[in-house]
């Protein structure tokens, strides 16, 4: 609640009896409630919008002919997926007009447990970006992989009452939810976790009824308009996702109508740094939606008021008296790169220049790579003459995969990578010091002609995942990441060609955005040099091949996972 003295000052400005601290003069002001554009001034007193109309202020900023909107919000994202620490990400988001985000820290929680959540809470204090968290509901996501932690309801309970914890994050264990598994119900019953985000790819009919009846009230996994409509009809908030590996926005927008749009939000989920820098964040989603003929006003509602109301934050999302002074100013409704961003009543971006600075990281990371010595026997797959093997097939532009059955290439009694048919070995090493497991399988769609790619960003347990054209380079890539505490690597002919260390849990860098971006460019260059086609984001694709909650076929440290069966399956048909 606002202090009495502060409220009195806001009311004096609202009445026109005292000058505002800042007045944005004469712009086209977006009304989130009605979808209209009003011409007028926006008066700011302290951190609060005092009024819309005609006002004078101690500082007046001319925005005549410009478009004034609330600060943008991202309804669901994983900070860790950007590979920069939270304070570096804040700089990028603010430059793109994003002033509030709702993050699920289940990536770092899978490595460090509750200590990882506490680290993220500490790193996001005292920033001009509001970061709210949804507690990870599925660590690990399933029992078909080995993570670095197991978070029960009892372990999560001490975090529930933190002022920036709003509920439970995406409930990926949709089979357990639908069946009423005790561990899932315990988490859903946590006091203070009345909000729970969903994760229900392809779930429909009575199964969807059961999933939502558990108290889950959103979903960001819809990939078709029909799926989106069914989830909207059953009461879920629809989060329209446009991520690095899951381009769903344009497929879902046809489901949005003037009657249901207020139940829709925009989300980036897993968006990599290079795309954040080159394209943008939520502002990019608005831009591409508008470019394809969808109403800017509806898109803006989805990026502001709808998201605020979904998370029951009634102090933001609109330019209205008493609301938080989080504001963007755009030159036009075509290019959504803000010229001015105000956060909590203070100018934080002016003429596309950020006025806030911070070190990338407040605390030094500890090494989380507890990988046992790697050796060639871990990659060996004894052949079964005449038998077809299950092969993970990449679906371009999606994080979904398909299952193919193919006769693999065999040499000296063992399966080897077949670059001619693009059937490559894929390996996942358990790297948390738990059991030393190694899962080995086959994947189609990477296009590598030689060399290997390796990553400790491997959703959700974040073990070490490596794909390669030959075993020697796969082992060299694994060793390279073991030595630097995790990260991304490209190896060819036994030599490390490109390397991005990610010392913060093997997920995030302790360096600035420019350093990380440069290293990513080197990685992408070498991936392309080794044969990865242009339409495959190699490291983003690799990072999801170990995720056993997205259909259809995945590889964990325990082996191949058929997600439709929600079970481990043999490599051989």
C-alpha positions as CSV (number, residue, x, y, z in Angstrom):
1,X,0.0,0.0,0.0
2,X,1.1,3.6,-0.7
3,X,2.1,5.7,2.3
4,X,-0.5,8.3,3.3
5,X,1.8,11.2,2.5
6,X,2.7,9.8,-0.9
7,X,-1.0,9.2,-1.7
8,X,-1.8,12.8,-0.8
9,X,0.9,14.0,-3.2
10,X,-0.5,11.8,-6.0
11,X,-4.0,13.1,-5.4
12,X,-2.9,16.7,-5.4
13,X,-1.3,16.2,-8.8
14,X,-4.4,14.3,-10.0
15,X,-6.6,17.2,-9.1
16,X,-4.3,19.6,-10.9
17,X,-3.4,21.5,-7.7
18,X,0.3,20.5,-7.7
19,X,2.7,20.0,-10.6
20,X,3.5,16.5,-11.6
21,X,7.1,15.2,-11.4
22,X,7.0,14.2,-15.0
23,X,4.4,14.9,-17.7
24,X,4.4,13.2,-21.1
25,X,2.8,15.9,-23.2
26,X,0.4,15.4,-26.0
27,X,0.9,11.8,-27.1
28,X,-1.5,9.2,-28.4
29,X,-2.2,7.3,-25.1
30,X,-3.2,3.7,-25.3
31,X,-6.2,2.7,-23.1
32,X,-5.7,-0.9,-22.1
33,X,-9.2,-1.2,-20.9
34,X,-11.1,-0.2,-24.0
35,X,-8.4,-0.6,-26.7
36,X,-8.7,3.1,-27.7
37,X,-6.0,5.7,-28.3
38,X,-6.6,9.0,-26.5
39,X,-4.8,12.2,-27.1
40,X,-3.6,13.8,-23.9
41,X,-0.9,14.1,-21.2
42,X,0.3,11.5,-18.8
43,X,1.0,12.9,-15.4
44,X,3.4,11.1,-13.1
45,X,3.8,11.7,-9.3
46,X,6.6,9.7,-7.8
47,X,6.2,6.1,-9.0
48,X,2.5,6.5,-9.8
49,X,0.4,7.7,-12.7
50,X,-1.7,10.5,-11.3
51,X,-3.9,11.2,-14.3
52,X,-4.5,11.4,-18.0
53,X,-5.7,14.7,-19.4
54,X,-4.1,18.2,-19.5
55,X,-1.3,18.6,-16.9
56,X,1.8,20.6,-16.2
57,X,4.9,19.2,-14.5
58,X,8.4,20.0,-13.2
59,X,9.7,18.1,-16.1
60,X,7.7,17.9,-19.4
61,X,8.6,15.6,-22.3
62,X,7.1,16.3,-25.7
63,X,5.6,13.1,-27.1
64,X,3.3,14.8,-29.7
65,X,2.7,12.4,-32.6
66,X,4.1,9.4,-30.6
67,X,2.4,6.4,-29.1
68,X,2.4,5.9,-25.4
69,X,1.7,2.5,-23.9
70,X,2.1,0.7,-20.6
71,X,5.4,-1.1,-20.0
72,X,5.4,-4.5,-21.7
73,X,5.2,-7.8,-19.8
74,X,6.4,-11.3,-20.6
75,X,4.0,-13.8,-19.2
76,X,6.3,-16.8,-19.1
77,X,10.1,-17.1,-19.6
78,X,13.1,-18.9,-18.4
79,X,15.9,-16.4,-17.6
80,X,18.5,-19.2,-17.8
81,X,17.7,-19.9,-21.5
82,X,19.1,-16.5,-22.5
83,X,22.5,-17.7,-21.2
84,X,23.2,-14.3,-19.6
85,X,22.8,-13.6,-15.9
86,X,19.6,-11.8,-14.8
87,X,21.1,-8.3,-14.6
88,X,22.4,-8.6,-18.1
89,X,19.1,-9.8,-19.3
90,X,17.4,-6.8,-17.6
91,X,19.4,-4.4,-19.7
92,X,18.2,-6.1,-22.9
93,X,14.6,-6.3,-21.8
94,X,14.4,-2.7,-20.7
95,X,15.8,-1.5,-24.1
96,X,12.9,-3.4,-25.6
97,X,10.2,-1.9,-23.4
98,X,9.7,-4.9,-21.1
99,X,9.3,-3.7,-17.5
100,X,7.8,-6.8,-15.8
101,X,8.5,-10.5,-16.3
102,X,7.2,-13.7,-14.9
103,X,10.0,-16.3,-14.7
104,X,10.1,-20.0,-13.9
105,X,13.6,-20.8,-12.6
106,X,13.2,-24.5,-13.0
107,X,16.4,-24.7,-15.2
108,X,18.7,-23.6,-12.4
109,X,16.6,-25.4,-9.8
110,X,17.3,-28.7,-11.7
111,X,21.0,-28.1,-11.1
112,X,21.1,-26.4,-7.7
113,X,17.7,-27.0,-6.1
114,X,16.2,-24.4,-3.8
115,X,19.7,-22.7,-3.6
116,X,19.3,-21.9,-7.3
117,X,15.9,-20.3,-6.7
118,X,17.3,-18.3,-3.9
119,X,20.2,-17.2,-6.0
120,X,17.8,-16.0,-8.7
121,X,15.8,-14.1,-6.2
122,X,18.9,-12.4,-4.8
123,X,20.3,-11.6,-8.3
124,X,17.0,-9.8,-9.3
125,X,16.8,-7.5,-6.3
126,X,17.0,-3.8,-6.7
127,X,16.7,-3.6,-10.5
128,X,14.5,-1.3,-12.7
129,X,12.8,-4.5,-14.0
130,X,10.2,-6.3,-11.9
131,X,11.0,-10.0,-11.8
132,X,8.3,-12.3,-10.3
133,X,8.8,-16.0,-10.0
134,X,6.7,-19.1,-10.2
135,X,8.1,-21.9,-8.1
136,X,9.3,-24.9,-10.2
137,X,6.6,-27.6,-9.9
138,X,8.6,-30.4,-11.6
139,X,12.2,-30.8,-10.5
140,X,13.0,-33.2,-11.9
141,X,10.4,-33.1,-14.7
142,X,10.1,-36.9,-14.7
143,X,11.7,-39.9,-13.1
144,X,13.1,-40.8,-16.6
145,X,16.2,-38.5,-16.2
146,X,18.7,-37.6,-13.5
147,X,18.8,-34.1,-12.3
148,X,20.8,-32.2,-9.7
149,X,17.9,-31.9,-7.2
150,X,14.5,-33.2,-6.2
151,X,12.1,-30.5,-5.0
152,X,9.2,-31.7,-3.0
153,X,6.3,-29.6,-1.7
154,X,8.0,-29.5,1.7
155,X,11.2,-28.1,0.2
156,X,9.3,-25.5,-1.8
157,X,7.2,-24.3,1.1
158,X,9.7,-21.9,2.7
159,X,9.8,-20.0,-0.5
160,X,6.1,-19.6,-1.0
161,X,5.7,-16.4,1.1
162,X,8.5,-14.4,-0.7
163,X,6.9,-11.2,-2.0
164,X,8.0,-11.9,-5.6
165,X,6.8,-15.5,-5.6
166,X,3.3,-15.7,-7.1
167,X,2.6,-19.4,-7.4
168,X,3.7,-22.6,-9.1
169,X,5.4,-22.7,-12.4
170,X,4.5,-24.8,-15.4
171,X,3.1,-28.2,-14.3
172,X,5.0,-30.4,-16.8
173,X,3.9,-33.6,-15.2
174,X,0.6,-33.6,-17.0
175,X,0.1,-37.4,-16.8
176,X,0.7,-37.2,-13.0
177,X,-1.7,-34.3,-12.7
178,X,-4.4,-35.9,-14.8
179,X,-4.1,-39.1,-12.7
180,X,-4.0,-37.3,-9.4
181,X,-0.5,-38.4,-8.3
182,X,0.1,-37.6,-4.6
183,X,3.3,-35.6,-5.2
184,X,1.6,-33.4,-7.7
185,X,-1.4,-32.9,-5.5
186,X,0.9,-32.0,-2.6
187,X,2.4,-29.2,-4.6
188,X,-0.9,-27.9,-5.9
189,X,-2.1,-27.8,-2.3
190,X,0.8,-25.5,-1.1
191,X,-0.6,-22.6,0.8
192,X,0.0,-19.4,-1.1
193,X,0.3,-21.1,-4.5
194,X,-3.2,-20.4,-5.7
195,X,-1.8,-19.7,-9.2
196,X,-0.3,-22.5,-11.2
197,X,0.9,-22.2,-14.8
198,X,0.3,-25.1,-17.2
199,X,2.3,-27.2,-19.7
200,X,0.0,-29.5,-21.5
201,X,1.1,-30.1,-25.2
202,X,-1.7,-31.7,-27.2
203,X,-3.8,-32.5,-24.1
204,X,-7.4,-32.5,-25.1
205,X,-10.9,-33.7,-24.1
206,X,-11.5,-35.2,-20.7
207,X,-7.8,-35.3,-20.0
208,X,-7.7,-31.5,-20.4
209,X,-10.7,-31.2,-18.2
210,X,-8.9,-33.2,-15.5
211,X,-5.7,-31.2,-15.9
212,X,-7.4,-27.9,-15.5
213,X,-9.7,-29.2,-12.7
214,X,-6.5,-29.6,-10.7
215,X,-6.3,-25.8,-10.5
216,X,-4.0,-25.0,-13.4
217,X,-5.1,-21.8,-15.1
218,X,-2.8,-21.2,-18.1
219,X,-1.0,-23.0,-20.9
220,X,1.8,-21.9,-23.3
221,X,2.2,-25.2,-25.2
222,X,-0.5,-24.9,-27.8
223,X,0.7,-25.2,-31.3
224,X,-2.5,-25.0,-33.3
225,X,-5.5,-22.6,-33.3
226,X,-7.8,-25.5,-32.6
227,X,-5.8,-26.5,-29.5
228,X,-5.7,-22.9,-28.4
229,X,-9.4,-22.5,-28.7
230,X,-10.2,-25.6,-26.7
231,X,-7.9,-24.4,-23.9
232,X,-9.5,-21.0,-23.9
233,X,-13.0,-22.6,-23.9
234,X,-12.1,-24.6,-20.8
235,X,-11.0,-21.5,-18.9
236,X,-7.2,-21.5,-19.3
237,X,-5.4,-18.3,-20.0
238,X,-3.7,-18.8,-23.4
239,X,-0.1,-17.7,-23.5
240,X,0.9,-17.3,-27.2
241,X,4.5,-18.3,-27.4
242,X,7.2,-17.2,-29.8
243,X,10.4,-18.8,-28.7
244,X,13.7,-19.5,-30.4
245,X,12.8,-23.1,-31.1
246,X,9.0,-23.0,-31.0
247,X,7.5,-20.4,-33.4
248,X,3.8,-20.6,-32.5
249,X,2.5,-17.0,-32.5
250,X,1.3,-16.8,-36.1
251,X,-0.3,-20.3,-35.9
252,X,-2.2,-19.3,-32.7
253,X,-3.3,-15.7,-33.5
254,X,-6.2,-16.9,-35.7
255,X,-7.7,-18.3,-32.5
256,X,-7.8,-14.9,-30.9
257,X,-11.1,-12.9,-31.3
258,X,-12.4,-9.7,-29.9
259,X,-14.5,-11.8,-27.5
260,X,-11.7,-14.0,-26.1
261,X,-8.6,-11.8,-26.5
262,X,-8.7,-10.6,-22.9
263,X,-7.8,-14.2,-21.9
264,X,-4.7,-14.2,-24.0
265,X,-1.1,-13.2,-23.1
266,X,2.3,-13.0,-24.9
267,X,5.3,-15.1,-23.8
268,X,8.8,-15.8,-25.1
269,X,9.4,-18.9,-23.0
270,X,12.9,-19.9,-24.1
271,X,14.4,-17.1,-26.2
272,X,18.1,-17.1,-26.9
273,X,20.3,-14.1,-26.6
274,X,21.1,-13.6,-30.2
275,X,17.4,-13.3,-31.1
276,X,16.7,-11.0,-28.2
277,X,19.5,-8.7,-29.3
278,X,18.7,-8.8,-33.1
279,X,14.9,-9.0,-33.0
280,X,13.7,-8.1,-29.5
281,X,11.4,-9.5,-26.9
282,X,7.7,-9.0,-26.4
283,X,7.9,-5.9,-28.6
284,X,9.0,-8.2,-31.4
285,X,5.9,-10.4,-30.9
286,X,3.7,-7.3,-31.2
287,X,5.6,-6.2,-34.3
288,X,5.3,-9.5,-36.2
289,X,1.7,-9.8,-35.2
290,X,0.9,-6.3,-36.4
291,X,2.8,-6.9,-39.6
292,X,0.6,-9.9,-40.4
293,X,-2.6,-7.8,-40.0
294,X,-3.6,-8.5,-36.4
295,X,-4.9,-5.6,-34.4
296,X,-2.2,-3.7,-32.6
297,X,-4.6,-2.9,-29.8
298,X,-5.4,-6.5,-29.0
299,X,-1.7,-7.4,-29.1
300,X,-0.9,-4.5,-26.7
301,X,-3.6,-5.7,-24.3
302,X,-2.1,-9.2,-24.5
303,X,1.3,-7.7,-23.6
304,X,0.1,-5.5,-20.7
305,X,-3.2,-5.6,-18.9
306,X,-4.1,-9.2,-19.7
307,X,-0.8,-10.5,-18.2
308,X,-1.1,-8.3,-15.2
309,X,-4.6,-9.6,-14.5
310,X,-3.6,-13.2,-15.1
311,X,-1.1,-12.9,-12.3
312,X,-3.4,-10.8,-10.1
313,X,-1.2,-7.7,-10.1
314,X,-3.7,-4.9,-10.3
315,X,-1.2,-2.1,-10.0
316,X,0.1,-2.3,-13.6
317,X,-0.7,-3.0,-17.2
318,X,-2.6,0.2,-17.9
319,X,-2.0,4.0,-18.1
320,X,-4.6,5.0,-15.6
321,X,-4.8,6.9,-12.3
322,X,-3.2,5.0,-9.4
323,X,-1.3,2.6,-11.7
324,X,2.4,2.1,-11.6
325,X,4.3,4.5,-13.9
326,X,5.8,1.9,-16.2
327,X,5.6,3.4,-19.6
328,X,6.9,3.0,-23.2
329,X,6.9,5.6,-26.0
330,X,7.0,4.4,-29.6
331,X,7.5,6.6,-32.7
332,X,5.0,4.5,-34.7
333,X,3.0,1.3,-34.7
334,X,5.2,-0.5,-37.2
335,X,8.6,-0.5,-35.5
336,X,8.1,-1.4,-31.8
337,X,11.5,-0.3,-30.6
338,X,10.8,2.2,-27.8
339,X,12.4,5.6,-27.8
340,X,11.6,6.2,-24.2
341,X,11.0,3.8,-21.3
342,X,9.9,4.9,-17.8
343,X,10.0,2.4,-14.9
344,X,8.5,3.3,-11.5
345,X,8.3,6.9,-12.6
346,X,12.0,7.3,-13.6
347,X,13.3,7.5,-17.2
348,X,15.4,4.4,-17.7
349,X,15.7,4.4,-21.5
350,X,16.0,7.6,-23.5
351,X,16.5,7.7,-27.2
352,X,17.2,3.9,-27.2
353,X,20.0,4.4,-24.6
354,X,19.9,2.6,-21.3
355,X,20.5,4.9,-18.3
356,X,21.0,2.0,-15.8
357,X,24.1,-0.1,-15.4
358,X,25.1,-3.1,-13.3
359,X,27.7,-5.7,-13.1
360,X,26.6,-8.9,-14.8
361,X,26.6,-11.0,-11.6
362,X,26.5,-10.1,-7.9
363,X,28.0,-13.3,-6.6
364,X,30.7,-15.7,-7.9
365,X,29.4,-19.0,-9.3
366,X,30.5,-22.4,-8.0
367,X,31.5,-25.2,-10.4
368,X,28.5,-27.6,-11.0
369,X,30.2,-29.9,-13.4
370,X,30.5,-33.2,-11.5
371,X,31.0,-35.4,-14.5
372,X,32.9,-38.6,-14.2
373,X,35.7,-39.3,-16.7
374,X,34.4,-39.8,-20.2
375,X,35.6,-42.6,-22.3
376,X,34.8,-44.2,-25.7
377,X,33.0,-47.2,-24.3
378,X,30.2,-44.9,-23.2
379,X,29.4,-44.1,-26.8
380,X,29.4,-47.6,-28.1
381,X,26.1,-49.1,-29.4
382,X,26.4,-52.8,-30.2
383,X,24.7,-53.5,-33.5
384,X,21.8,-55.8,-34.0
385,X,22.0,-57.0,-37.6
386,X,18.8,-56.5,-39.5
387,X,17.1,-54.6,-36.7
388,X,15.8,-51.1,-37.1
389,X,16.6,-48.5,-34.5
390,X,14.4,-45.7,-33.1
391,X,15.7,-42.4,-34.4
392,X,14.8,-39.0,-33.1
393,X,13.7,-36.8,-36.0
394,X,14.0,-33.0,-35.6
395,X,11.0,-31.0,-36.7
396,X,12.2,-27.7,-38.2
397,X,11.1,-24.5,-36.3
398,X,9.6,-26.6,-33.5
399,X,10.7,-28.2,-30.3
400,X,8.5,-31.2,-31.1
401,X,10.2,-34.3,-32.5
402,X,9.0,-37.3,-34.4
403,X,10.1,-41.0,-34.1
404,X,11.5,-42.7,-37.2
405,X,12.7,-46.3,-37.6
406,X,15.9,-46.8,-39.6
407,X,18.6,-49.3,-40.2
408,X,21.7,-47.7,-38.8
409,X,25.2,-47.7,-40.2
410,X,27.4,-50.4,-38.7
411,X,31.2,-50.8,-38.5
412,X,33.1,-53.6,-36.7
413,X,29.9,-54.6,-34.9
414,X,29.0,-51.2,-33.6
415,X,26.6,-48.5,-34.7
416,X,28.3,-45.3,-36.1
417,X,27.1,-41.9,-37.2
418,X,26.0,-41.9,-40.9
419,X,26.5,-38.4,-42.3
420,X,25.4,-39.6,-45.7
421,X,21.8,-40.1,-44.4
422,X,22.2,-37.6,-41.6
423,X,21.8,-40.1,-38.8
424,X,24.1,-39.0,-36.0
425,X,25.0,-40.3,-32.6
426,X,23.5,-38.4,-29.7
427,X,24.7,-38.8,-26.1
428,X,23.6,-37.6,-22.7
429,X,26.0,-37.8,-19.8
430,X,24.7,-37.3,-16.2
431,X,26.8,-34.4,-14.9
432,X,25.5,-33.8,-11.4
433,X,27.6,-36.5,-9.6
434,X,24.5,-38.7,-9.1
435,X,25.2,-42.0,-10.9
436,X,27.4,-41.5,-13.9
437,X,24.8,-42.6,-16.4
438,X,25.3,-42.2,-20.2
439,X,22.3,-42.5,-22.6
440,X,23.1,-43.0,-26.3
441,X,20.8,-42.7,-29.2
442,X,20.4,-41.5,-32.8
443,X,19.1,-38.3,-34.3
444,X,18.2,-37.1,-37.8
445,X,18.0,-33.5,-38.9
446,X,21.2,-31.8,-37.7
447,X,23.1,-32.1,-41.0
448,X,26.5,-32.3,-39.5
449,X,29.1,-33.6,-41.9
450,X,31.9,-33.7,-39.4
451,X,32.7,-32.7,-35.9
452,X,30.5,-32.5,-32.8
453,X,28.4,-30.0,-30.8
454,X,28.0,-30.1,-27.0
455,X,26.0,-28.3,-24.4
456,X,25.2,-28.4,-20.7
457,X,22.0,-26.4,-21.5
458,X,19.8,-29.5,-21.9
459,X,16.3,-29.0,-20.6
460,X,15.3,-29.7,-18.0
461,X,17.8,-31.7,-16.0
462,X,20.7,-30.0,-17.8
463,X,23.0,-32.9,-18.2
464,X,25.7,-32.8,-20.8
465,X,24.3,-33.5,-24.3
466,X,26.5,-34.1,-27.4
467,X,25.8,-34.8,-31.0
468,X,28.5,-35.7,-33.5
469,X,29.6,-37.2,-36.7
470,X,32.3,-39.3,-34.9
471,X,33.0,-40.5,-31.4
472,X,36.4,-38.9,-31.1
473,X,35.1,-35.4,-31.5
474,X,32.1,-36.1,-29.3
475,X,34.5,-37.1,-26.5
476,X,36.7,-34.1,-27.0
477,X,33.6,-31.8,-26.8
478,X,32.5,-33.4,-23.6
479,X,36.0,-33.0,-22.0
480,X,36.1,-29.3,-23.2
481,X,32.9,-28.5,-21.3
482,X,34.0,-30.5,-18.2
483,X,37.1,-28.3,-18.0
484,X,35.3,-25.0,-18.1
485,X,32.4,-25.8,-15.8
486,X,29.8,-26.2,-18.5
487,X,28.7,-24.3,-21.6
488,X,28.5,-24.7,-25.3
489,X,31.2,-26.1,-27.6
490,X,32.0,-27.0,-31.2
491,X,34.7,-29.5,-32.0
492,X,36.1,-30.7,-35.3
493,X,39.2,-32.9,-36.0
494,X,39.8,-33.2,-32.3
495,X,40.1,-29.4,-31.9
496,X,37.8,-27.0,-30.1
497,X,36.7,-24.5,-32.7
498,X,34.4,-22.4,-30.6
499,X,33.5,-22.4,-26.9
500,X,31.2,-20.4,-24.6
501,X,31.8,-21.1,-20.9
502,X,28.7,-20.9,-18.8
503,X,30.0,-21.1,-15.2
504,X,26.8,-20.2,-13.5
505,X,25.2,-23.7,-13.1
506,X,26.4,-24.6,-16.7
507,X,23.5,-22.4,-17.9
508,X,24.5,-18.7,-17.7
509,X,27.6,-16.6,-18.3
510,X,29.3,-14.3,-15.8
511,X,30.3,-12.0,-18.6
512,X,28.4,-9.1,-20.4
513,X,26.1,-9.4,-23.3
514,X,28.6,-8.4,-25.9
515,X,31.0,-11.2,-24.8
516,X,28.3,-13.8,-24.9
517,X,26.9,-12.6,-28.2
518,X,30.4,-12.7,-29.8
519,X,30.9,-16.3,-28.6
520,X,27.5,-17.4,-29.8
521,X,28.3,-16.0,-33.3
522,X,31.5,-18.1,-33.3
523,X,29.5,-21.2,-32.3
524,X,26.9,-20.6,-35.0
525,X,29.6,-20.0,-37.6
526,X,31.3,-23.2,-36.9
527,X,28.1,-25.2,-36.7
528,X,27.2,-24.0,-40.2
529,X,30.8,-24.8,-41.4
530,X,30.3,-28.3,-40.2
531,X,27.1,-28.7,-42.1
532,X,24.2,-27.6,-39.9
533,X,21.5,-26.2,-42.3
534,X,20.4,-22.6,-42.1
535,X,16.9,-23.4,-40.8
536,X,18.2,-25.4,-37.8
537,X,19.2,-23.4,-34.7
538,X,21.7,-26.0,-33.7
539,X,22.2,-25.3,-30.0
540,X,18.6,-24.4,-29.3
541,X,17.5,-27.7,-31.0
542,X,20.2,-29.7,-29.1
543,X,19.0,-28.2,-25.8
544,X,15.5,-29.7,-26.1
545,X,16.4,-33.2,-27.3
546,X,16.8,-34.3,-23.7
547,X,13.4,-32.9,-22.5
548,X,11.1,-35.9,-21.8
549,X,7.9,-33.9,-21.5
550,X,7.6,-32.7,-25.1
551,X,6.5,-35.3,-27.7
552,X,7.6,-37.4,-29.2
553,X,11.0,-39.1,-28.8
554,X,13.8,-37.8,-26.5
555,X,17.1,-39.0,-25.0
556,X,18.0,-38.7,-21.3
557,X,20.9,-40.1,-19.3
558,X,18.7,-43.2,-18.7
559,X,18.0,-43.8,-22.3
560,X,15.4,-43.2,-25.0
561,X,12.0,-41.8,-23.8
562,X,8.8,-42.2,-25.7
563,X,6.9,-39.2,-24.4
564,X,3.5,-40.4,-25.7
565,X,3.9,-43.6,-23.6
566,X,5.7,-41.6,-20.9
567,X,8.2,-44.4,-20.6
568,X,11.7,-45.4,-21.4
569,X,11.9,-47.6,-24.5
570,X,14.6,-49.7,-26.2
571,X,16.8,-48.1,-28.9
572,X,15.8,-51.1,-31.1
573,X,12.4,-51.5,-32.6
